[in-house]
Amino acid sequence: MTDCIAHTAPEPVFAEPWHAQVFAVTVALNEAGRFDWPEWATRFSATLKRHGLKKELDGGEDYFRAWLETLETLLADSGETSAGDIDDVSAAWEKAYLTTPHGSPVELSAD
């Protein structure tokens, strides 16, 4: 008889890689002193309320879209970047994603 070893690895915390990335960027910017956490919490709470996210939030797509929106707004409001720059980078990532062959890494062009 073979002993069965139970799987003990934790389940992934983030459903998608970009969820982890936007979370990590937010924490790093906070730790670098770009904003304080109470300000972040107040803004994020307002974003969630504005979007009407009343259900139990489990870290799904709607939660992290609200997280990203809050981060973008906070950075624009603080002068760290502009809404136009955010739009330009978003458009560049979308173009890169749509033109990258399946299975290849998505990369932004140098221009």
Contacts in CASP RR format, 6 or more apart in sequence:
PFRMAT RR
TARGET T0000
AUTHOR 0000-0000-0000
METHOD contacts of the structure
MODEL  1
MTDCIAHTAPEPVFAEPWHAQVFAVTVALNEAGRFDWPEWATRFSATLKR
HGLKKELDGGEDYFRAWLETLETLLADSGETSAGDIDDVSAAWEKAYLTT
PHGSPVELSAD
13 20 0 8 1.000
14 20 0 8 1.000
14 23 0 8 1.000
14 59 0 8 1.000
15 59 0 8 1.000
15 60 0 8 1.000
15 61 0 8 1.000
16 61 0 8 1.000
16 64 0 8 1.000
18 64 0 8 1.000
19 59 0 8 1.000
19 60 0 8 1.000
19 64 0 8 1.000
19 67 0 8 1.000
22 64 0 8 1.000
22 67 0 8 1.000
22 68 0 8 1.000
22 71 0 8 1.000
23 64 0 8 1.000
23 67 0 8 1.000
25 71 0 8 1.000
26 40 0 8 1.000
26 67 0 8 1.000
26 71 0 8 1.000
29 35 0 8 1.000
29 71 0 8 1.000
29 75 0 8 1.000
30 36 0 8 1.000
30 37 0 8 1.000
30 40 0 8 1.000
34 75 0 8 1.000
34 78 0 8 1.000
34 80 0 8 1.000
35 74 0 8 1.000
35 78 0 8 1.000
39 74 0 8 1.000
40 70 0 8 1.000
40 74 0 8 1.000
43 70 0 8 1.000
43 73 0 8 1.000
43 74 0 8 1.000
44 66 0 8 1.000
44 67 0 8 1.000
44 70 0 8 1.000
47 66 0 8 1.000
47 67 0 8 1.000
47 69 0 8 1.000
47 70 0 8 1.000
47 73 0 8 1.000
48 57 0 8 1.000
48 63 0 8 1.000
48 66 0 8 1.000
51 62 0 8 1.000
51 66 0 8 1.000
53 62 0 8 1.000
53 63 0 8 1.000
53 66 0 8 1.000
57 63 0 8 1.000
72 83 0 8 1.000
72 86 0 8 1.000
75 81 0 8 1.000
75 86 0 8 1.000
76 82 0 8 1.000
76 83 0 8 1.000
76 86 0 8 1.000
92 108 0 8 1.000
92 109 0 8 1.000
93 106 0 8 1.000
93 108 0 8 1.000
96 106 0 8 1.000
96 107 0 8 1.000
96 108 0 8 1.000
96 109 0 8 1.000
97 106 0 8 1.000
100 106 0 8 1.000
100 107 0 8 1.000
END
